[in-house]
């Protein structure tokens, strides 16, 4: 949790922290007070009483202070309810969990006549690391005569950021709908990103940022605090461009979302809060945008270990593809744990190869055709992905 050694800090202050150190301290104090007890062995009746009634409770108390009290006095190391109290002290609260909301594009087999897709129709994603994500329609979808495609609002069945999948992931009707040929989540399908309850590390960042934000000037910290208060926005996922893109006093804030990028309407809500709600500095012109992306064709050759069955090879290929897509932010890091693409950084394919070896022991060897991606104020994403398994 922390690189701070609170036990050593107490020792440096001269405070005994172990049973042996406490016993020496009691003996020294007893001698200083003129005690006549000379039997200091472990079987001494007096010291056995001291150990049971004094030393052991103090050791327990010291452990509680070292492991719980001291770490939770500081934003860097505090967790859970303790961190909530530190955040409250700077007028910050932990963000709750939300359900992903958006629209799916339904295509029917023919355009003649009217047709209804019932409310509550379920749509699944393909299995991602064994987990299937489900959306349900929140309104009936009414196809008019001659209409072949229709966007229907949907909501995730559960809260969480895992439902913010990239376009193309939601395409399975577990219960077929008569007359529907295809369903898919298209580009900009999200209108409200799903979010997990804010984890401790993100709340720590927002709380630390708030120390800089509590002032009368609209600094980056102030704007970061406002933008990161919206669900699905991480405090370390807000990047600023200060070179007056629209003239003096103007700046851009680019938001990096963890997986699926929400529709323009969601960014409009954030901009309306800042620009139209009076939450900007005098003369400021701040515009919030989605982090631009660069598109890349990823090609990987994989040599699996020998004697794998056809099913095992197919499963390995699918899992490798999902792992790479997770690294390029097409699903959340809770499904897999690769190193993610980031703006203003180098994405290393050699590191991704190491992570694939560690994640999938059935890989004998692999080779990426790509060179490292050095990003500026943009985030690398996948244009195409080809994973070839050799015999």
Secondary structure, DSSP 4 states (H G I P E B T S, - for coil): --S--HHHHHHHTT---SHHHHHHHHHHHHHHTT------STT-HHHHHHIIIIIHHHHHHHHHIIIIITGGGSTTT--HHHHHHHHHTTT------B--EEEEEEEES--SS-EEEPTT-EEEEPPBTTB--EEEESS-EEEPTT--EEEEEEEESS-SGGG-PPTT-EEE-SSPPTTEEEEE--TT-EEE--BPSPPHHHHHHHHHHHHHHSSSS--HHHHHHHHHTSTT--GGGEEEE-S-TTSTTEEEEEE--SSSPBPHHHHHHHHIIIIITT-S-TT-EEEEEEPPEEEEEEEEEEEEPTT--HHHHHHHHHHHHHHHHHHTTSS-TTT--PPPP-TTSEE-HHHHHHHHHHH-TTEEEEEE-PPPEE-SSSEEEEEEEEEEEE-
